[in-house]
Amino acid sequence: MDLASVLLGGLGGACIALVGAFGLQAWQNLREGRAACRACFMEVSYNSACLKLMADKAIFVPLTVNTWQESQLKLANLLSPADFVVVATLYMRLLSVIHARAGSAPGTPLSPPERQAAQESFERSEAPAKILQEKGWRPDECAQLEAQLRKLDPGPR
């Protein structure tokens, strides 16, 4: 074996290792992005229930955006720009409610405009939840999720 064939073989091996490393990194980024979608889906579901309660009962219920604040860069990498804007817009609405009611105790009455804002935010929470669900779970996992949610809450879906 001459030096050229040894070097060529080493170069080929290095290229294969490099492609493998990039593939592994891409797979890891996808896993982290999907996990961020699942976590934000749960947060959107919680906030949606709170917004519905706020709209129906005209009382303040604390909202949360912690998962969004921790995961938005991963979501920006995974979601299309259009999908990211849909999700981000809901969180901007949630943040406006949170900041407007800073220091308010849970159960305090809402003004009619606040109640209307809660209703509008609730109505707009379905599209972000659907995006996060579709990107966070594979179709077979979505079916399992729906089945599990029906067990927990047999109401209409």
C-alpha positions in Angstrom: 0.0 0.0 0.0 1.4 3.3 -0.9 1.0 6.6 1.0 -1.5 8.1 -1.4 -4.0 5.2 -0.9 -3.6 5.4 2.9 -4.2 9.1 2.8 -7.2 8.7 0.5 -8.7 6.1 2.7 -8.2 8.3 5.8 -9.7 11.2 4.0 -12.7 9.1 3.0 -13.2 7.9 6.6 -12.9 11.5 7.9 -15.6 12.6 5.4 -17.9 9.8 6.5 -17.4 10.7 10.1 -18.1 14.3 9.4 -21.4 13.5 7.6 -22.3 11.3 10.5 -21.6 14.0 13.0 -23.7 16.5 11.1 -26.5 14.0 10.8 -26.4 13.3 14.5 -26.5 17.0 15.3 -29.5 17.5 13.0 -31.3 14.6 14.6 -30.6 16.0 18.0 -31.9 19.5 17.0 -35.1 17.9 15.6 -35.6 16.0 18.9 -35.1 19.1 20.9 -37.4 21.1 18.7 -40.1 18.5 18.9 -39.8 18.4 22.7 -40.1 22.2 22.8 -43.3 21.9 20.7 -44.8 19.3 23.0 -44.0 21.4 26.1 -45.4 24.6 24.5 -48.5 22.7 23.4 -49.1 21.8 27.1 -48.6 25.4 28.1 -50.9 26.7 25.4 -53.5 24.1 26.5 -53.2 25.3 30.1 -53.4 29.0 29.1 -56.4 28.2 26.8 -58.3 26.7 29.7 -57.4 29.7 31.8 -58.6 32.1 29.1 -61.8 30.3 28.7 -62.4 30.5 32.5 -61.6 34.2 32.4 -64.0 34.8 29.5 -66.8 32.8 31.0 -66.5 33.9 34.7 -65.0 37.4 34.2 -62.3 36.7 36.8 -58.6 36.8 36.5 -56.7 33.5 36.3 -52.9 33.6 36.2 -51.3 32.7 32.8 -47.8 31.3 32.2 -45.3 31.8 29.4 -42.2 30.2 31.0 -41.9 27.3 28.5 -42.3 29.7 25.6 -39.5 31.9 27.0 -37.2 29.0 27.4 -38.1 27.3 24.0 -38.7 30.0 21.5 -35.3 29.7 19.8 -35.8 26.0 19.3 -39.3 26.6 18.0 -38.0 29.3 15.6 -35.5 26.7 14.2 -38.1 24.0 13.8 -41.3 25.8 12.7 -41.8 27.5 9.4 -41.7 31.4 9.7 -45.5 31.5 9.1 -46.2 28.9 11.8 -43.8 30.6 14.2 -45.6 33.9 13.8 -48.9 32.2 14.6 -47.5 30.8 17.8 -45.6 33.9 18.8 -48.7 36.1 18.2 -50.6 34.1 20.8 -47.8 34.4 23.3 -47.6 38.2 22.7 -51.3 38.4 23.5 -50.7 36.3 26.7 -47.9 38.6 27.7 -50.1 41.6 27.2 -52.7 40.1 29.6 -50.0 39.1 32.1 -48.4 42.6 32.1 -51.8 44.4 32.3 -52.8 42.3 35.3 -49.4 42.3 37.0 -49.9 42.1 40.8 -53.6 41.0 40.5 -54.7 38.3 42.7 -56.4 35.2 41.1 -60.2 35.6 41.1 -60.3 39.4 40.9 -63.0 40.6 38.6 -62.2 41.5 35.0 -63.4 44.6 33.2 -65.5 44.1 30.1 -62.6 44.9 27.7 -60.4 42.4 29.6 -63.0 39.8 29.4 -63.4 40.4 25.7 -59.6 40.2 25.3 -59.6 36.9 27.1 -62.4 35.6 24.8 -60.5 36.7 21.7 -57.3 35.1 22.9 -59.1 31.9 23.7 -60.6 31.8 20.2 -57.1 32.3 18.7 -55.4 29.7 20.8 -56.6 26.8 18.6 -54.4 27.4 15.6 -51.1 27.6 17.6 -52.1 24.5 19.6 -52.7 22.6 16.3 -49.3 23.7 14.9 -47.5 22.7 18.0 -49.3 19.4 18.2 -48.5 18.6 14.5 -44.9 19.5 14.9 -44.4 17.9 18.3 -45.8 14.5 17.7 -45.8 12.0 14.8 -49.2 11.1 13.5 -49.3 7.8 15.4 -48.3 9.7 18.6 -51.1 12.3 17.9 -53.6 9.4 17.8 -52.3 8.1 21.1 -52.4 11.7 22.6 -56.1 12.1 21.5 -57.0 8.8 23.0 -55.3 9.6 26.3 -57.0 13.1 26.4 -60.4 11.5 25.8 -59.8 9.2 28.8 -58.9 12.2 30.9 -61.7 14.4 29.6 -64.5 12.6 27.7 -66.2 15.8 26.6 -66.5 16.9 23.0 -63.3 17.5 20.9 
